[in-house]
Amino acid sequence: MLKPGDPAPPFDLPCALDDKLTHLSLASIRSEIVVLFFYPRDFSFICPTEVIGFHKAQAAFKAEQTSIVGISVDDAETHRRWARELGGIGYPLLADEGGKVARTFGIFDEKQNVALRASFILDAKRTILYAVVSPTNVGRSVSETLRVVCALRSGKLCPADWEPGNDFGPTDAKY
């Protein structure tokens, strides 16, 4: 699995966005930070809770100059149909059919033929700042992802359970 400090592998994938089918490349994303989250499949039990959670939190991520991108092994048309069923999703859902991109990030589950639940936070140079992976049966916390984005953007020491508005750690310490 790729880790903080590694460059994010480039990609250009078909996607569903705003009820349209299009393509998205990593290089074309213009935000300062990117949250790239992989999930196993559309039309499943846990995945919609995450996808809808990120959708509802879009304004908070945008305030942090952060784009959200979802990726699974489903094709773009399936993403479009699923997004409609969910009431619309305001960020791109990328189609990594066959899991090539998931494999380059090191989070493809060969037994289930799906991506694990993995989140990568990338900086403006598209270097990985943060990476976390969960088994397919455990959903991630959207609020924790946002908290980490805020902590990373602060550039300061942020202790466990730090929240925006709380005190930072000492300025003379390294970790």
Secondary structure, DSSP 4 states (H G I P E B T S, - for coil): ---TTSBPPP-EEEEEETTEEEEEEGGG--SSEEEEEE-S-SSSSSHHHHHHHHHHTHHHHHHTTEEEEEEESS-HHHHHHHHHHTT--SS-EEE-GGGHHHHHHT-EETTTTEE-EEEEEE-TT-BEEEEEEE-TTSPPPHHHHHHHHHHHHHTS---TT--TTSPP--TT---
